[in-house]
Amino acid sequence: MSQANAITIDVVSDVVCPWCFIGQRRLDKAVAAAGEVDVHIRWRPFQLDPTIPPEGKDRREYMLAKFGSDEHIRQIHARIEPLGEAEGISFAFGAIKVAPNTLDAHRVIRWAGAAGEDVQNRLVRRLFQLNFEEGANIGDHAVLVEAARETGMDASVVETLLPTDADVEAVRTEIATASRMGISGVPCFLLEGKYAVMGAQDVDTLADAIRQVAAAKARGELEKVD
């Protein structure tokens, strides 16, 4: 495909955000639907709660402190589960025992991006699956190293870097940049670094945005896109 018919989408997300998992699946479908456009995807960090300690927190206690009651938590999960099922996601909220700090997961996602777009996409998908479908603690270094290995990264490099401060400030700076841009919730899909689609929008909305931005880019008039 010609460069004029190629666009980049930066997906600002957190791997413990269920709406981001749903958004990822819908984005995949939107990219397929807008098959005439060559879409390149980059994953950008966001933390729903950066105050969680590195070792994480008991998820049930964390959710109770945040939402007040088991009944409220059940209502939230009951709303999300059928939406996930429609996208082929088997949310297993009851299996999640730890609410992790996701800073280290975002570091590994950043390194995956250096290994290639496909590698980064595979890793993000795997981390979503591990957290939401398998109840794994994605703040645990062993879990992150194994996910890196499974998705084609050099796991020994990841294992060496994780205990260090490598790219901690770089990830925090990216998160701060997203905040300065006005991104306060995720997922947020940034098309060509300029046009934002907020939230886990439906497939048609995402596909239409992809086509519009690609067409405007081809005409050299991106500023005219609504």
Disulfide bonds with the S-S distance in Angstrom:
none
